[in-house]
Amino acid sequence: MEPSPRRVLQAVSDASARDWALIAARRGGGHEMGATPDKVAALLDTTRALDGIGAPHALIGGVAVGIHSGVPRATADTDIAVMSTFERAVIVQALTKAAFRLTGEFAHSANFRHPSGEPVQLVFDVAFDAMIGRAERFPIGTADVRIVRKADLIAMKERAAADPSRPRSKALRDRADVELLRGDVPDPDEGW
């Protein structure tokens, strides 16, 4: 039986929280963001805020990889693609009204911090618009979360891995994500 998207999302959140705790312990101090970031709450609150203004969007990145592969994959943030033609100022206003803090704006993205400390990156790239239109819906908690289809996520990760300007560590993670999405799932009995 395949795990539910909610269960995988919680496992991704737990894996990321464990990583943050280990990093903080190694550095000899607490996590600089305060409380452990909550991926589930951040995703649901972002979804509600974007749905509230009618902004087409879909989950991408490491959280989407975890949900599609069924394998918890720690990730530093929650990435969501938003239709590139949607008015960005309206999105910023909606998220700040929902208690998110804007931490940076760039040509193709806006970064926020959820009240729990979870970083949320909204990506505005015309290359994702068709993928957003094809996104699947998963009920998670009290929201219908849109997530890019597995085939689109594979194409996205392959494109990112092939970018010669991408840092090597990120390109390697993208390649590993593609393998997970294609079914190269670690066997828990192998100690992985």
Summary of the structure (lengths in Angstrom):
residues: 192
radius of gyration: 16.2
end to end distance: 20.9
largest distance: 49.0
contacts: 592
relative contact order: 0.15
helix: 49%
strand: 18%
